[in-house]
Amino acid sequence: MFDTHAHYDDDRYDDDRDELLGNLKSSGVGLVVNCGADIKSSIGSIKLAEKYDFIYASVGVHPHDVEGLNNEDVQVLKKLAYNKRVVAIGEIGLDYYYDHSERELQKIWFDKQMKLAKELNLPVIIHSRDASEETFEIIKQNIYPDLRGVIHAYSQSLEMAYEYIKMGFYIGIGGVITFKNAKKLVEVVNNISIDNIILETDCPYMTPEPNRGKRNDSTNLKYVVSKISDIKGIREEDVIRITTENGKKLFGV
């Protein structure tokens, strides 16, 4: 399995990080992208990717953390992105649910980081919560022939999913698909091709059933795989094989 979105630099793993990561391969997890959410965690992601050969890194600043950024920070991200273990810019985007950062500032930094991804020809990992139209517009303003990426923790409509797929995006599916109230997401997974889906955990967050409420990790992908298999009526082995190939194609690993 390929966990395309994790946060193993999070302090919730400080007590057992090495043990957990050391056992992932034996638990069926072969690849991980550890995602940056600010400058510090971007650096932390690279350190993990340099330590473990199955981990890759993304660098970027989450919409929660754009307050106080300046143009020098773009250059810092650019320098970090030149590391050979970095495979994407992210996670970047908009979050109007929590509004931890002023909305216009979120838009400015989303746009700047989209332009950085274009300059470096790297895929993007997009965070979008309660800002679907604004997110789509900023991506559309930055569209170019080689644009590729993933809409992380997809929570939008089926119609919007089709539009993103046309633009070259994958749909990121994680633990939410196992929740009882995930009817809209089930509809999306049921109707789009498995060729357009990648797996993710967002660990330590968004733990799937039956472990909801506990700290998440990549071994819980098996529950996401099982649910997708049930929805689409295909074998779990095929879900794993196809989504892993999708992730490899997206991130060039």
Steps between C-alpha positions, in 0.01 A plus 500: 500500500610857432407757767520819296434738790646460850642724773749280683698805608211578738594493869238234566749251358794613711484199733485225237570652158797280406330182617181582311674598177734204523201263501298657217635282220419182693145638541452537126589868460773541240507875432415820689497870413553707816344841445624838614253740662744783578873564463590299811296195405625522140855471633387217729344319205825515307693364799264203520529440126877505524491246784251253349529392137124440464402849620487803270432860599289793391569858600246776541300717738146400602236776491487496881862615515539775238482790747838671520644350182705721269663467161819367657300197611422420136874483438541274805233264363662511158838405646342216699316376191827442316576213738485174302261347757236770441223392262231771539400844623248467779295495685368832372156645445211663684321426827191711570370262767747599772613834353827487695645735238331797331330383180662745258840406641418131447420574136824694448717221639308227323562682173871558577554132579311389189735716296800348679377151410470606136851650503646179643269267303384325817153363577285673762322362806186709549316559828148638452241531775181702467663689212429282198419774248790725604743207495386399153535855369856544624602166351331591172690831493824303531421221257769393253548189282711302749295591810442196722411442860255363753200649674579379851225366728242551227173639635339668201236399247517231234469766231800688640698175516442451129629853434814442705568172323475680165763745627744218583426447868457185704240471774649427845297249700567429868330400821187713450376249241436256788281742697124444512428858385729480194218456246625776269852357496367148439315640197824650370699177546221296342485715187859595421753253363740324736765637262432845648529408869799502734507383862593719796470511878577861602639328811495567791157640402185356337525147636258261327248271662540280702781704661340844475609723787844344533826625352513409133785337310558344158406147610139619513498533121374140492159623618489762224596233245226268629234772474602602148499132401143463631377818331649422160458124505863425423761294684701663777819391324392699194419808709850485650676435169323770302508773766869431563575535129295820495706642786827401338394665176391820674812543711751347260630234740 
